[in-house]
């Protein structure tokens, strides 16, 4: 099966099984006939791209997806999982779905921005090779910290995406957080740094998760030496619930006046909003608060989330979130 045909099969299967769209709608989106869509979906099952598992309990995934899409003006891909699924099982299912979706979206002559973290490392393990031409993968935030350089961790993660797509890789060799905002301002004037920043701004897709301050499984930025005790106290005093690309967010989605953000090296929500597709991948109960903050900050266009987390998010959103809309993609 040639590459173009593979992409049609993946797109049709994703829309049919993950977005719960009717074949007529998929046909209009792909510019083809309903019978062709039917054949594409059949092909997805025959090749193993889609595996169907029957579970006794009914799934809320399609309904949750529609509810989150309506509440936040996003495309939501809710991955069915049993209520008793472990955190690892939920993360694996979400990672597999995110990897497949990313392969359907990313193609030749495109730029993919990737933030490092535990969730994205999991996604990288499920990437199927898809050779592209003229494409690039760029690291979105620095990785060096107080205990280690952090470079090996981030480099291996970013490189795995480049290898999967046959893309050029652009590393961001700066700390996750500078000690002084003046140092960051000076570094941002360096040509080598500006080259990476320019590549980030050109990204067609940004791929990231959310970091959680609290929970049984702390996010990488909070457990691997990136923050000292004084930093943690500041986050607590500021009401921070988590981060996106190491930029900290309060529960209401505000971030501009959080002091540590002046020293952070990841793109701000304002900078992320300039990118056409921003894919957030999430699994875990402790991610609900930071995910809701990210949605309120308007940084997400596409959400890949497990069913249990989606249910908790929907319950939280009912209490307060105004509907956000986004400009159509061009």
Buried (B, 14 or more C-beta within 10 A) or exposed (E): EEEEEBBBBBBBBBBBBBBBBEBEBBBEBBEBEBEBBBBBBBBBBEEEBBEEEEEEEEBBBBBBBBBBBEBBBBBBBBBBBBEEBEBEBBBBBBBBBBBBBBBBBBBBEBBBBBBBBBBBBBBBEBBEEBEBEEBBBBBBBBBBBBEEEBBEBBBEBBBBBBBBBBBEBBBBBBBBBBEEBEEBEEBEEEEEBEEBBEBBBEBBBBBBBBBBBEBEBBBBBBEBBBBEEEBBEBBEEBEBBBBBBBBBBBBBBBBEEBEBBBBBBBBBBEBBBEBBBBBBBBBBBBBBBBBBBBBBBBBBBBBBBBBBBBBBBBEBBEEEBEEBEBEEEE
